[in-house]
Amino acid sequence: MDILDAALNINKNREDDVLARLTTVWGENLSPDHVLEEYPRPQLKRDNYKILNGYWNYAITNSSAAPSAHDGRILVPFSPESILSGVERQLKPREYLWYERTVSVTPEEYRSGKRLLLHFGAVDQYASVYVNGRKVCTHMGGYLPFEADITDSVREGDNSLTLRVWDTSDTSYHSRGKQTLKRGGMYYTAQSGIWQTVWTEWVPKAHIRKLYLTPDFDKKELEIRLLVSGRNALPLRIRVFAGERCIYDGSCDTADGHERFLATVPISERHPWTPDTPFLYGLCLQYGEDTVESYFAMRSFTVEPDQNGIMRFCLNHRPCFLNGVLDQGYWPDGLYTAPSDEALVYDIRTMKELGFNMMRKHIKIEAARWYYHCDRLGMIVWQDMVSGGTRYSLPLVCYFPTLFPAASNHVKDGNYKLFGRDSKEGRKEWTAECMETVDYLYNVPSIAVWVPFNEGWGQFDANQITAMIKEKDPTRPVDHASGWFDQKGGDFKSIHNYFRKLRVVNDSRSCAISEYGGYACHVRRHSSVERIFGYRKFDTLPEFARAFRRLMEREVLPLVDKGLSAAVYTQVSDVEEEVNGLLTYDRKICKLR
């Protein structure tokens, strides 16, 4: 397949192809009574909680008015488009998706004087939440968590919890990632509604709302910023654990303002976090009657010159070559939602076994437990922001830079129309979501780099966005424009190269080949369709494995000495028509074994 053929095949929708009903072993063994029961937020964990995953009633309507009857049951948190939901129906932009279930409150809970918080990991795309017919919150955006204090809306006994959801998918400027209503090539089935865990927890009136952890590797300190509810003059107890041993036990009773605490904790025993030694410290915070558990790591991510003046990505001030792999985060039976915690672990652990030390989470924000597993298993993460904008000009964002990569770097991203960013409101919304993403994932030890834009998909003002990210988080480098449409900013010269011999480009920034490879190998009975998409096709697994190893040994690794800081192979697994994964879509075959 030559460059032009591959470029022109990039977004061909094949509506006549029906996706095969692939399932993973975790989906096949899933019990509806035990769906993703782990506490979903490991860095702000409490004991008093209830997971609300499982069967809910659902309906899809053409009206914003509540339905008179339900269409059936849906298994939350799987989207209605997925196999595991039990629905397998595409929500259209002019339709409404309704959820309903009962939440019980015991007499003891009702009279406890505590507050009841309702949490949603993610709901795609716009959600209105009602408790006993009373609206308690709304939320726009399909990738970030939100919560509501529903204490004043519940009563003793059974309570009705209702959601109304609508989703424009790729018909508007809202962030959507790879989702499209007309799947094909490197764009995948759109999904909607609840797709991450829903849970409740009872908390004291005075409780911890938000936690910011900033390790200072050089000073051997941990800075803790804390947001609490109310203006309560309560002390904060801080305990730090290295394994089972408590290495710090102190208190902080001075607040930075009425609802904020700021504390600096010395770390007497510094155990550097690396992919080979992913040491995590335990953290316990007690604020009045509220106790939360968390964790952190001592590490630093920087871009620094080596002894030859070449800018390198550094982990703990030492050059660290990032052998990365692109991770779409799609599952054949759950779409955006992994069937189980074990499934998340399998992807990460398998990539480590194959020799990768970095995963680039591609234009998706993952469930918090995925990041937790990267933290504890030692997998560095490059985190993409979720792309949005109106319909992209494929000749501009795909064909032109693929054929003429050098010329694309002279295109300025202030021309909003070219990049589907005409809407001022859309740019404002995306910027807010970008900042909220940095805020939400700030504490994750394994996240090393922020990637605001990929291949010009909804790109705009990349240098200004980079400055905003660095102001909010000065502890991490930024790949400001992954692939092409380089605006000369950020910390990396970021290159996507699927068709030419790999090489290092001289630049004042660190050089990263942020996508390459994409070798395709179709495995019958383990692929979604017979007609496939990929950048170079191999007919057998031995041919695929030999070509992959030859690419690594002859083209990638020799570039490290010449200045290559990172290389990201496409990709972890097949996804629908895109069969360039190291794993099949159902994760039943590793193509390198």
ABEGO torsion letter per residue (X at the ends): XBAAAAAAAAABBBAABBBBBBBBAAAAABBAABBGABBABAABBBABBBBABEBBBBBBBABABBBABBAEBBBOABBAABAAAGAGBBBBAABBBBBBBBBBBBAAAAAAGBBBBBBBABBOABBBBBBGGBBABBBBEAABBBBBBAAAABBBEBBBBBBBBBBAEAABABBAEABBABBEEABBBBBBEBABBBBBBBBBABBBABBBBBBBAAAGBBBBBBBBBEBBBBBBBBBBBBEABBABBBBBABBBEAABBBBBBBBABBBBBBAABBBBBBBBBBBEABBBBBBBBBBBBBBBBBAAGBBBBBBGGBBBBBBBBBBAGBBAAAEABBABAAAAAAAAAAAAAAGBABBBBBGBBBBAAAAAAAAAAGBBBBBBBBBBEBBBBAAAAAAAAAABAAAAAABBAABAAAAGAABAAAAAAAAAAAAAAAAAAAABAABABBBABBGGBGBBGAAAAAAAAAAABAABBBBABBGBGBAGBEABBBBBBAABBBBBBBBABBBBBABBEGBBBBBBGABABABBBBABBBABAAAAAAAAAAAAAAAAAAAAAAGBABBBBOBABBBEABAABABBAAGABBAAX
